[in-house]
Amino acid sequence: MYWLLLCNPNKWFVEGDDLNRFVNKILALLGEKGDYETELWKLNKRMKMDEKIDDGDLGVIKVGRETRRKKMITFYNVPPLESGIYGIFKFVSTSYDVNNPQIHTDPISGEKIPQISPLLWKNEIGEIFGKIKVIDNFFSKNKIISKDESIRIMGETLFNYCGARDIPEQTFKQIQEYLGICLNKTII
């Protein structure tokens, strides 16, 4: 399957929390060696993503509308993020021992999230996360796919969907084609 993951910069940590000022930095580092080589990403319960994802599934990261408070953007000098596609990722599994699950500690918030299966993690309030590895980070290269181009490729309805979800294989292939032609990327 292919997936669309949504990044809402104002809800990365807790909605409206000042820690959200780090979202730009985190997005730029996704896929790099170290703390952000892999990242946990909240899955959409309504779409039952936790029941559908599989190791190696590919997808795209989309940033929707920037909703962080103006104070955060000006006080912390955080540039607002443009809407568009920011990278390609794959879901990755890790070894899992039910008697001794791994614990993911977020490097910024310190939140500890225990593993519940080879692919899934669950926090104290019941949110489910999948582990992703960004395999092409356009944001770190200042080459995101703009909102207008994303809408042209994906269609307005899919681009404006407000949540993580599966996407048609054809849509993912169109994104790959666009990347191969317009950004001189090697098609996955």
N, C-alpha and C positions, 0 to 999 in steps of 0.2 A: 504494500500500500504506500501511498504518498500522502504527505501531511503538510498542513499550514499551521505554524505556531505563531501566535500573536504576542508581540511585546508591547505592553502598555506601560510606558515609562513611569506613570504615576502610581502603578500598582505592583511594581516589581517586588518590593518588600511589603510594606503595609501602605494602603491607599493614603496618599498625602504625606507620608513619612519623609523626613529630611534625608534619610538614607537613599532615597530615590535619586539624589543628585549624582550617585555613582553609576547610574545605568549606562551613560555614554561610555565611561571607562570600561565597564564590564563588556558591553557589546563590542568594543574595539579589541578586547583581549580574547574573546571567545575563539577557541581552537588553538591558542598558543600553549606552549609547554608550561607546566606549573599549575597554579590554582584553577585556571580556566581552560585546561585542555579538554575536559568534559564538564558539563554543567547540568544541574537538575532543572527541569522545566515543568511548570504546572500544566497538568493535562485537563482537558475539558470533560467534566463528569457527565454533563448532559449528552455529549456525543459518545459516551462510553469508550473513550480512547484507551483506557487502561485494559479493556478487554480485546482490543483490536491491534495494538501495536506489536511489532515483531522486531527482533534483533536485525539490524541492517536496513530497516525501512528508511527511506529518504524523505526529505521535505524542505520547505523554505521557511525562513523567519521573516515575518512582516511586522513593520512598525506602523501602527495606526495613527490616529490623531494625537498630537502632543497635548497632554492635559495637566502637566505639572504646573504648580502655582507659579505665577509670574515672579513672586518674591524669590522662589528657589532658583529660577533661571537667572535673575539679575543679581541676587545677593551672593550666590555661590558661583556666578559667572559660568553657568552651564548652558552651552548652546542648545536651543531646542532641536529635537530630532525631526527630520522630514519624514513624511509618510512614504513607504516604499518597501522593497524587498532588500533585506540586509545580508542574507547569507543562505547557504545550503548546508544542511546537517544530516546526520544519520543517527537513529536510535542505537544505543550500544548496551549490551548486557554485561554484567560483571558476575564473578563467582558469588554464590549465595549459600550460606549455611544457616538454616532455620534456628539452630541453637546459639549461633553467634553472628547475628546480622551486622553488616557494616553500618557505620554511622557517618553520614555526610555532614560536615560542619561548614556552613556558609562562611567564606573568608571575610565578609564585611559585617553581616548581622550577627554572626555567631550562632544562628539557629542550628540545632541538631536535628537531622531528619534520618530516621532509621530505614534500612532497606527491608522490603517485604517480599521480594521475589528477585530473580535475576535481572528483570527490567524495571521494577517499580520501587518507589520509595514513598513513605507516608508520614506527614508531620502530625503534631499533637492535635490540630484542629480538623484532621481528616482529609486534608488536601493530598491528592495523589500526584506524584512527579515521575517523569521518565528521564533517564540519563541520555543526553545528546552529546555528540561530538560535531562541532562545526568543521566542515571539510572545505568550505570556501567562504571566507568572511569578506564581503564586499565593503562593509563599513570601514574596516581597518585599512582598506586601500582607497578610501574616498570614491568608491564606484558603486553606490547603491543603484538599484533599478528604481527610478522615480515613480511617484504615484501614477502619473499619466501613463507611463510605459507599462507599469504593473497592471493597470486597469485594461489597457489595450490587450495585454497578453492573457490575463486571467478572466476578464469580464468584470463589470462593475459590481454585480451581485456577490460574487465570490470574494473580490478584493475588499468590499465593505462589510463582510461578515465579521461580527464582533466576537470572535472566539477561535480557539484552536479546533481544527477539524481535518477530516480526510479530504483530499482533492483528487480529481480525476487524473489518471496517468497521462492523458493527452495534455493537460494543463502543465504538468511537471515537465514533460518533453518540450513544450513550447517555451518554457522558461530556460531550459537547457539550450535550446536552439538560439534563443535571443542572446544568451551569454556567449555562445560559441561565435556568433556573428558580430555582436556589438562590443563585447568586452575582450575578445580574443582569448576566451577561456577554453580549456580542454573540456569537452563534454564528458560527463561522468558515465 
